[in-house]
Amino acid sequence: MPGGAGLHNDVSFPGTGGFMQRHLILVFLCAAFLMVGCTKPPYRAPDKSLAQLNGDYSDCYSQASLTANTPPYPDNLFRTVSEQTDQCMKSRGYTGGCLFY
């Protein structure tokens, strides 16, 4: 075609609809997979209900948060709360699951 008219239809450049649409779909799928992975509780026990698990987790997390937020303060608050919560849940008979952090 004279003057290069129509050339942009044959090649996908950044900023065109096709290029952005493919990346938007990829970002959406990655976000969906991460959200699905975060919907399961981080602990499990075959003989306990989900309501009991939630109650035990709330209790363990509250105890760990209170301990970690009392002087002397730990260097890494998040890690300390996570470790103490994990120890408490294991002492109640739960096994650890997959955590994303």
Secondary structure, 3 states (H helix, E strand, C coil): CHHHCCHHHCCCCCCCHHHHHHHHHHHHHHHHHHHHHCCCCCEECCCCCHHHHHHHHHHHHHHHHHHHCCCCCCCCHHHHHHHHHHHHHHHCCCEECCCCC
